[in-house]
Amino acid sequence: MLRRWRDFQQVECIIFRNKTTTVRMKARISTDNPTSLRSMVEAGGGITICDEFSATDSIIQGRLIQLLPKWSLPEGGYYAVFPPGRHLPRQVQAFVDFYRGKLSHPTLR
């Protein structure tokens, strides 16, 4: 049973490349694509760390389970960066508004 971080050293994990952890995880697969990462884990390829935003539907539908519900990574953020002094096209504003709405919904915490 996985109860502590050091327990993860004993199981196959799938890691998101270019991310830093303080726990050495045994990994036979790595990817830089979050969708592929989630798909491999859902198919039984191992365990991983993923953000709640991309895992929520899979958890609700029973395709993923949360192993350490009291533990979380430090919170990050999403940023939209625009060139200075330019008019923001309507399509770009619509895109930003869409994701702002999606990201403001409550998570599974």
N, C-alpha and C positions, 0 to 999 in steps of 0.2 A: 504494500500500500504506500502511496506517495503522500507523505505528511510534511516533509521538510525539503528544503532546496537540495540538500546533499543526496536525497533519495533519487533525484533526477539523473545522477551520475550512473545509475545502474540500468537505465532503460534506453531504448532507441529513441532519439529525438530528431525532429526535422527543424532546422534552424533557418532564420531569415538572415541572409548574408549581409554583412556590413553592420551588424548590430553588436554591441558590446555587452557581455555579461560577466559577472564575477564568479559564476559557477561553471566549471568545466562540464560540458554536456557531450556525451558520446553521440555523434551524428554520422549517419551513413549517406545522408542526402542534404544538400543545401540548395536554396533557391533565392532569387531576388524578386520573386513574384508572389504577392500575398494571396492571390486567388489559387495559384498552384499549391502553395503551402497548405492552405485550408483544405483543398481537395485531397491532398495526400494524407493528411491527418484523418479526414473523414473516411478515407478508404482503409484505415487501419495501419498506416505506415509508421506511426509513432505518436509522440506527444510534442507539443510546441508551446511557445508563448505567442499569443496573438491579441490584438486589440479587441475590446468588447464591441466596438462599432461593426467590425467585419464579422465577428463571431456570433452576434446576437441571434440571428435567424437560425443558424445551425444549432445553437444551444436550445432554443425554444422548440425546434423540431426534433430534438433528441439525437442529432447526428454528431454532436460534440458534448462533452461534459466538462465542467469546470473542476479541476483537481485541487486547487488551492484557493478557495473562495475568499479567504481573509487576507491574501497577499496580492499586491498589484505593483506594477512598474510605476516609477515616477510619471506623473502626468505631463504630457507634451502639449502641442498645439498644432493647429492648422492655420496657415497663413496664405493670404492672397496678396501678391506683390504686383503693383501697377507702375508703369513708367510715369515719371513726373510730368505734370503740365499737359497731359493729353486727355482728351475727352474719352470717357469710358464707353465703349460700344454697348448697345442695349443687350446683345447676346452675352457679353461678358458679365454684365450686371445680373442678368437672369441666372447664369451659371453660379455666381457667387451667392445669390439669394437662395437658390435651390439647396446648395450644400450647407449654407448657414442654417436653414430650416431642418435639414436631415441631422446635422450634428448637434442641434439643440434638444433633440428628443432624449428622454431619460434612458439610461442603460440598465443592465441587469443587476446592478449593485444592490 
